[in-house]
Amino acid sequence: MGHLKQRNLVTARERLRDQVAHALRAALISGELRPGEVYSAPGLAEDFGVSATPVREAMLDLAREGLVEPMRNKGFRVTEVNERDLDQYTEIRTLIEVPMVGRITRSASREDLEALRPVADEIVRAAREHDLIGYLEADRQFHLTLLGLSGNERLVETVGDLRKRSRLYGLTALDERDQLLPSAEEHLELLDLMLAGDAQAAEVCMTRHLGHVRSLWAQGLKDAEIPAARRFGLEHEAAARRG
């Protein structure tokens, strides 16, 4: 019985660490945790209302993914992604996902593809309702589940890792300008093409979609470089000049 209790405690601890890691990833993607900034585990733990231990463990998980880097006696620094990084991530994803979409179009059952429609609908709904967490989770689920139809688990892991490293910066600012909706709707277009059995058109759509996502990364990166207060001040000044 003592061993069972100990195992349950470990499971609960791991679950809390995973929950904190998920929340931290969301904060990184939305821009709440800013590139180049250093954050301490105790400070973040206070924000989450938990002890510093699961936060520190979660940050170490993120460090292994390349999202943050430990700073001795200071905390964790959010890694910065530059234009060259984004180009390379996009190139790798294009080399993998475009031909794979064509292959899956030719091999997947209609039932397996149709099962993705609720997820594609959820991406669009989340974009329209400005639900950033829902948008990110549904987008991740759609792409990785679609690739999972290939039967290649290592391929799915590779793309999942690339998605984490090529996170959207400044997602909140993009959402405020309704720039996420066109990309969201491309998931439905892609799915319809695959269901129609048009592998070539599906590959073209995926190529365009990844290029669209790359442009969002670039815009998000620029937004993240400008503090929110300053950005809103510039927008106010621009509006005043137009008026």
N, C-alpha and C positions, 0 to 999 in steps of 0.2 A: 504493500500500500504506500509505503514511504517513497518508493521509486516512482510509482504512478504520479504521486503528488508533485514530485520534482519535475517529471517530464511535462506535466500540465503547466507548471510555472514557466518552464522554458518556452513552451508553445505560446503562452500569453505574452511573454516578453518579446518573442519574435514577431508576433502579430502587431504589437504596439510599434515596434521598430519599422515594420512594413507600412503601417498607417502614417507614421511620421515621414518616412521616405516619400510616400505618395504625395503628402501635403507639400513637402519641400520641392518636389519636381513641379507641382502645379505652380508654386510660387516662383520658381525659376522661369518657367515658360511664360507666365503672365507678366513677368518683369518686376514683381514685388521684391525679389532678391536680385540685385543688380550686378551685372558683369563687372569684375574688378574689385568689388567690395568684399570686405572681410567680416564674417559673422561668427560670433561665439556660440558654442553649444548651450551654455547657461542662459544667454540672452534669448535664443530661439526657444529654449525649453520654457521660459517664462511666458512667451507669446502663446505657446501651445498648451500651457497648463499641465506640463508633465515634468518628470525629472530630466536631468541633463544626460543620463546614460542612454536612453533610447534615441535621443537626438544625435548624440555623438556617434552611436552605432549606425544610424541612418545616414549621417554625413559621410561616414567611411564607405558605406555602400555606394553613395553618389560619387565619391572620389574614385572608386574602382571603375565607374562608368565614364570618368573624365569630365563630370559636370562641375566638380569643385576640387580644390587642392588644399591639403593640410598646410597650415602656417604655424610653425613651432611657437607655442606659448601664446598664440593669438586666436586661433580658431580655424575657419575654413574660408578660403577665397573662391568666389564664383569665377570659373574659368571664362575667358573671353573667346568668342568665335569671330573670326574675320571673314572677309569676302572670299579669300582663297580657300579657307576651310569649307565654306558653304558650297563653293563651286565643286570641290572634290567630293563632298558628301552627295551632292546632286548627281554627279557623274556616276558614282558607284551605284546609287539607287536606280538610276536610269538603266545601267548595264544589267542590273538584276531584274527589276520589276517590269520593264517594258516587254522583253521577250517572254517572261514568265506569264504575264497577262495573256499573251497570245496562246501560249501552251495550255493554260488553264481554260481558256475559252473553248478550245478544241476538245478538252478531255473531261471537264467537270460536268456533273449532272445538272439538269435544270433545277432540281430540288435544292441542291447545295448553293447554287447561285441565288435563287429566290430567297433563301434563308438570310441573305445579306441585305435584302431590301429594308427591313425594319431598322437596321443599323444605319443604312444610308439616309433613311428618312430622319433618324435621330440626329445625324450630323446637321442636316438642313434646319431642323427644328431648333437645335441648340444655337446655331448661328443667328437665326432670326430672333430668338429670345435672349440673345446675349448671355447665354449660359456657357462660359468659357471652359469650366471643368467638364461639363457634359460634352462639349464640342471636342475637346482633346481626347477624352476617353473613347467616344464613339469613333472618331477618326482613326485612333490607334487600333481599335477592335476591327474596324472594317478592313484596313490594309493588311494587318497581320493574319486575320482569319482568311481573307482572300488568298494570300500567299500560302497559307496552310493547306489549301486544297491541292497544292503541288505534291504534298506528302514529304517535303524536305524540311525537317525541323531545324536543321542548322541554318538554312537559308532564312527562315523566319527569325531566328535569333539574331542573325547578322543585320537584317533590316531593322529589327527592333532596337538594336544598339545604335545604329546610324540615326534613327529617329530621335533617340534621347540626346545624342551629341549635337544634332542639328536643330535643336529646339528653337521655337519661335520666340524672339525677344520682343518686348513691347506689345504683346498680344492685346492688351487692354486698349491701347491707342488704335490699333487696327480695327478692333471690334467696334469702337466708338464711331468709326467712319464707315461701318458696314462693308469692310473690305474682305471679310471672311466668307460672306454668302456665295459669291461666284465660285470660289474654290469648293465650298460645301456641295453645291449643286452638281459639280462635275462627277461626284461619286454616283449619283443617279444616272447620269449620262453614260458613264462607263459600264455600269451594271446592265443597262438596257442594250448596249452594243454587244456585251458578252452573251446575254440571253438570246440575242438575235443570231448568234453564231458568227459574227463578223470580227474575226480575230485581228485582221489588219487595222480596221477602224478602232478597235479597242486599244491596240498598241499606240496608235496616233493619239488617242484620247489620253492615255496614261502619260505619254511623253509631254503633252500640253499641260496636264495636271501637275506633273513634277516641276515643270518650268514655272507654272503659276505659283506653286508653293515656294519655289526659290525666290521669286520676286517678293513674296510676302516676308520671307526671311530677311531679305535685303532692307525692306522698308521697316520691319520691326527692329533690325539692328540699328538703323539710323535713329529711330524713335528712342531706343534705349540709351543712346549716347547723349540725349538732351534731357536734363532733369524735367520732371513733369511740370513743375511750377514755371520754369522758363519756357517750355513748349507752349503751355496754355497762354503765357504772356505774349508770346510771338503771335499766336493765333488771334488774340484779342487786338493786338496792334494792327495786324493785317486786315481784320474785319473793320476796324475804325478807319483805316485808309480807304477801303472800298466804299464805306459809307460816306 
